[in-house]
Amino acid sequence: MSNKLNKRVAIIGAGPSGMAALRAFTSAQRTGTDIPEIVCYEKQDDWGGQWNFTWRTGTDHYGEPVHSSMYRNLWSNGPKEALEFAEYTFDEHFGRPISSYPPREVLWDYIDGRAAGSGVKDLVRFAHVVRWVEYDESTESFTLTVDDVKNKLTSTEVFDQVIVATGHFSFPNVPDLPGIETFPGEVIHAHEFRGAERFAGQRLLLIGGSYSAEDIGIQSHKMGARQVTMSYRSGPQGFGWPNGVDEKPQVDHIDGDVATFVDGTSREFDAVILCTGYLHHYPFLPQEMRIVSPNNLYPTGLYRGVTWQGNPRLHYLGAQDQWFTFNMFDAQAWFVRDVILGRVDLPSEAERAASITEWLDRYSAVEDDDAAVRFQADYIRDLIEQTDYPMFDLDEVVEVFLAWKRDKKDDILTYRDKAYRSVMTGTVSTVHHTPWLDELDDSRERYLAPLPAASGAAPSTHEGQPVR
């Protein structure tokens, strides 16, 4: 039996979303389904997207903009039980329970292991940058202009469908701050943050009041920053911050090393980190194909959150703001795959528009984080119900998220020491051998090693109760 349809599909990006798309197609192929010819273009030398850590900032060794915003000492800031793949569990990968909040290297190992086990790496052309995508209405095909930056070659190829899987947490949103040009210290965006060690003993101003500010702020406190101040625009995060960490309202202006806030108070700082988010940025697409949307749970212009209304041969994966991550990318990838394979019939343009409006109306009724989590769970459920991706208990994952939020409110420094139960397997996670605040070795080897007998270290005193 032939395993190739007479069509070609380009996947742009081999991060978690692109890897999900590759896995989706090969999953169908293993059951005897004919699939298209797949070509995945990845600008980095390896897959993993954000999880492919690099020490570089600005430009990479090919002179291309650095994609990853990952920093060296990052640990998951949400329970792994909320992001677990339904058809490749942590138990399957590691062969034993691990804690609920793995560090960067361990999570990268997990997503790499699933993709590598699928045998899809041969479909990826690494160090290939898509420069331009042109659509020809007469032939209903896309022409991609691509640079092989390693071998310094430019080529064009024609495809029937395109999947954009480049993510949207790589192009920094950099606002102007009155007087910032007078600041004598270091000013970086979170995209360029690679570690907090160099800020030991310093007074840090973090512009932003969301997850990046929270995580970088607490990491900097852990690594010895003298003072961490987070400046919010909409409202404080309101956690029980430790001594040396606090929140202030928006910066009014900066004069030298002094920042004055809108409440009239002032402080001196040694460094500024802009935790101001990211922008949808698709320079390889014509304007009429680009998402123009804030970072939210249902970007405009996408049917079922994935298929471009203006051209249903173009699809986006992972374009949403995210509570769910890896398993949502899977749900999207399986749906897009089935659209391309003809298993899911796309409705008319008017019917697609009505669906988009219906979901946007539902989204407009979301008033708080709890409702936002449930909204995204319902969205994922809607996708999975139309494919053969394994359904999992999304309501239980919502409960994991809500418990995580409570844990953070209880103690922002110890929530990573809590333990949860896998929704997929029922396995209760272990508690890491060293409390997160005391663990200064973030390596995979250290994380997976048993507690050294001679270390004298005590088990965590912050063990949480597993979720049901």
N, C-alpha and C positions, 0 to 999 in steps of 0.2 A: 504493500500500500504506500502510495506517495504520502509524504508528510509535509508537503509544501503546497499552499494555495498559489494560484497565479496572481499574486499581488505582493507588494513590498511595504513594510512598515518601518519608519524611522522612530527611534526612541532617543530623545535628546536629554542626556544626563543619566548617570549610573549611580546615583545616590539611592537611599532607601526606596524612593518612589519608582525610579527606573528599574531597580533590582526587583521590585514587586511585579512590574510589568513583564520582565523577562521570566520570572517564576510563573506568572499566570499563563503565558503562552506555552511554556514547556510542560506545565501541568496538564493542559489540554492535549498536548501532543502525546503524552504518556498514555492517555486513554484511547489513542488511535485517531484523534481528530487531526485533520490536515490544518496546518497553520501557515501563515504567510512567511516570506523571507523577512527575517528581523535583522536590522542593523542598529546597534546602540552606539551613540557617539558620547564619549566622556572626555572632558578637557583635562582632567587630572591623569596621573600615571597609574592610579588604581581606583577601584570603585569605593563607595561608601559615602560620597557627598560630604556633608558636614562632619561625619564621623571619621573621615580620612584626615586625621590631624596633621597639620604642618606647623612648623615653628615660624614660617614666613608670614609676613603681612605685606599689604600693598600689591606687589607683583610676584609671581612665581618664577621658577628658573627658566621658563620660556618667555617671560615678559608679559604673561597674561594676568589679569586681575585674580588675586587669590580668592578661591571660592569659600573655603571653610572659615567659620566663625568659632570653631571649637578651641577651647583652651586646655592646657596640659592637665590640670588638676580637676577637671570637671567630673562630678558624679551625677548620676541621674537625679533630677529634681522632682521626679514623680515615680510612683511605684512601678516596677517592671511588670507587675501583674496587670497594669492598665494598658500596656503596649504589646503584650505577648502575641506572637503569631498564632492563629488558630490551628494552622497545619504544620507548625514546627515550634515545639515548646522549648522552654528553657531546660526542662528535664531531659528532653531528647538530646539537646546540644551538649549540656554539661555532664549528664549522667548522674547528677545528684542535686539536691536542693542548694540554692545559693540565696544570698540576702535579697531584700526587696529593692535596694538602691545600689546597683553596681556602678563602678567607675567607668570612665570612657573606654578604656581598652577592652573591658569585658563586654560591654554592649557592642562595640565594633566587632569583636570576635563572634558574637551571636549572629548579627546580620550577615557577616562575611561567611560564616559556616553554612547558613541556609542557602545562600546564593551559590557558593562553591559546590555544595552537594547537589545542586540542580544541573551542574555541567553547562552553565550558560555563559561562562567567561569568554568563550570563543566568539560569542556574538557581539562583544564589546570592542570597539576600536578606541583604545586609550590614546591620550595626547592628541585628540581630534576635537577641534573647536568649530562648531557650527557658526558660520558668519552671517548667512542669510537664508531665508526660506521664502520662496516665490511660488505662488499658486497660479496655475493655469486653468481657467474655467472651461476652456474648450476641451481639454484632455482630462479635466478633473484630477490633476496630479500636482505634486509639489516637487520643485527642484531645490535641492539643498546645496549650498556652496560651503565647503568644509576645508579647513586648514589642518593638515597633519603637521603640528608644530614641532614635533620631534625630528621629522625628516624634511621639513620645510617644503611641503608639497600642497598644492591647492587642487581640489577636484570638485566636480558636480555630480550629483546622483539624483535619480527620479524615484519618488515614492507615491504610493496611493493614499497612505494615511500617515499622520505625524502625531506622536505623543510627546508633549513637553513635560519633562520630569526634572526640571532644573531647580525646583524649590523656590522659595522667596524670602530666605533669611540670609542673603549674601550681599545685597546691595544696601549699604547703610543709609538711613535717613539722618542727615546731619543738619540740624537747625542752626540758625544764627543766634548767638547770645550777645547782647550788647556789651561791648568791652572785652570780649574774649581774646581779641588780638593783643591785648595788653598783658595777658596772663603769662608769667615768666616760666611756669612749670610745664610738665608734659600734659598734652591734651590728645586723647585718643577716643575712637569709637569702640564700643564693645566688640565689634567685628575684629578689631586689632588686638584685643586683650588675649594674652597667651599664658599669663600666670601672675599670681599676686605677690610672689616673693619679693620682688623689687620695691613693693610699696610698704614693706615693713618699716615701722616707725614714722610713716608719713600720714598726712591729713588728706583724705580723699573726698572729693566732691563727685557724686554720681548724679548725673542729670537723667531723671526718669524714675517712675514709680511702679514698675512692673517686674516681671520675672528676671530679666537680665540684671536690673539694679539689685534686686534681692539676692540673687545667687552670687554675683560678683562682689557685692557688699559683704555678705557673710563669709565668702571665701577669703576676702582681703582681711577681715577681722581674724579669721582662723590663722592666717599667715603673719599676723603681727602688726597690721596697720594701727597707727596711733589713734585715728579717729576716722569713721566712715559716716558721711552725711549724704542721704538720698533726698534729692529735690523733686517733689512731685508737682504735676500740673493739675490733675483732676481731684485727687484726694490721697491721703496717706494709706499705705498698705496696712498699717495698724497692728503689726506683730509686736510681741513682747521682746523688743530688741535688747541685746546685752549692753552692758556699759561700754561706751566707745562707739556705739552705732545708734543713729537716730534719723529722723525724717524732718525736713523743712519744706515749706511751700516753695513755689516757683522762684527761680532766680530773677531778680529785677535787672541787675547789671553787675559787671565785674570790673574792678579797677585794680590792676596789678594782681597781687595774690589774694585780694579781698573780694569775696562774693557777698553781695547784699541781696537779701530775699525780699519778697513782696510784703512780708510782715514787718519790714524795717530793720530786722536784725542782720548782723554781718559776721563773717568768719574768714579767717585766713586758711588757705589751702596750698598743698604742695603739688597736687595733680588733679586732673579732671578726666572723668570717663563718661562719654556720652552713651547712655543706655536708652537711646531714643528710637529703637526699632529699625525696621527695614522696609524697603519699597518693592512692589512688584516691578521687575525690570527684565525686559525681554528684547534686547537690542538686535537680536537676529530675526525678529518678526516684523512685518509691516504693521503700521499703526492699527489697521483695521482688524488685526488678529490678536492684539495685545490686551490682556486684562488691565483695566484701569479701575482699581478698587482699593479702598483701604484694606488693611489686614483684618479680615473678619471671617465669620464662620460660613458665609455664603456669598462669595464674590459674584458680582453681577456678570451676566453674559454667558453663564455656564449651565447647560442643561444637566440635571442630576449632579451639579457641582463639578463636572468633568468635561463635557462635550461642548465645544464652542458653538454658540447659537448661530453666529454669522457664517460658519462653515463646519458642518458636523463631521467632516473628515479630520478635523483638528481637535485634539484632546489635551487636557491638563490634568496632571496628578499632583496632589499635595499642595494645591493653591490656597487652601483654607488656613485660617488661624486654627491652632490645634490644641485640643485637649487630648483626644486620641491621636496616635501617630502611626506606628508601623502597621497595626491591624487595620486602620482606616485606609492607608495606602494600598493594602492588599484588596480591600473591598472595592476600592475605586479601580484598581488594575484589572480585577476579574470582570468588572462591569464593562470597562472599555474594551477589554479583549473580546467579550461576547458581542459587543456592538460591531466590532471589526469582523468577527467570524460570522455575523449574521444570526447569531443565536438570540439576540435582543433586537427587535425591530424598533428603529427610531420612529416616533410619531411625526406628524406634520410639523411645519415650522410654527403654526399657530398653537398647536397642542403643546409643543415644547415651551413656547412663550408662556402659556398658561401655567405649566408646571413650575417654571422659574418664578413667576409671580406668586404662586401659592406658597412656595418655600420661603420667598422673601417676606411675605406677609407673616408667616409663622416666626421667622427670625425677628421681625420687628416687635414681636410680643415678648421676646426674651428680655428679662429685666435684671437678672443677677447671674452669678456664676453657676449656681445649682441648675438653673433653667438652661444655661448655655451647654452644660455637660449633657443634659438630657436631650437637648435639641440635636447635638452631634451624634449621640447614640441612636436617635431615631433616624437620622440621615444615613448612618452606616447600615442600620437594619434594612432600610429601604433598598439599598444597593445589594446587600447579600441575598435578600429574598428573591432577587432576579437572576442569581447565578448559582454555581455549584460550590462556591466558597463555603467552608464549614461554618454554620451558624454557631454563635457562642452567646453566653448569657450577658447581653449588653447591659441589662439592668443591674446585674451584679458588678460589672465594671464601673458603672456609675456610682455604686455604693463604695467601691474602692477609692474613687476620686473624692467623694465627699468625706470619707474617713481621713484621707490624706490632708484635705483642707483643715479638718479639725485638729489633726496632729500638729500642723504648722502653727495654728493659732495657740495651741497648748505650749509649744516650745519650738521656736524656729531653729534652735541649735541642735536639737536631738531628734527631729522627725525622721531623719534618715536611719535611725537605729530601730525603727519599728519593723514589724514583720506582718506579712499578709499571706493569704491563701490564693493559689493560682485558680483563676476562673476556668482555665482550660483543663487542668489535671487534678485539682484538689490538693496539690502539694502545698504544705505550709513552708514558707521560706525560712531559712536560718537567720540568725542574728550574726552580723559580721563580728569576727573575733576581736575587733577593736572599735570603740565608739568613733563615729565619723569625725568628731571634733579633735580627737587625739591621733587619728590616722593620717600620717604625713607621707606614706608611700602608697601611691595610687596605681601601682602596676598590677597587671593581671596576675603575675606570679605571686605577689604578696597577697592579693585579694583571695586567690584560690588556695593558698597555703593554710595548713592548720596553724593554730596559735603556737608559736615557739615556746617550748616548755621552760626555757631559761629566761624568757623575757620578763617574767613577773607581772605581765599585764593581766588585768582582771576582766572578766566578761562585762559587757555593757550593763549599766544600771538603768538604761532607758528602754528596756525591751517592751515592745508594744504587743497588743493582742491581735492575733490574726483576724481578718474579716471573715466571719462565718466559715 
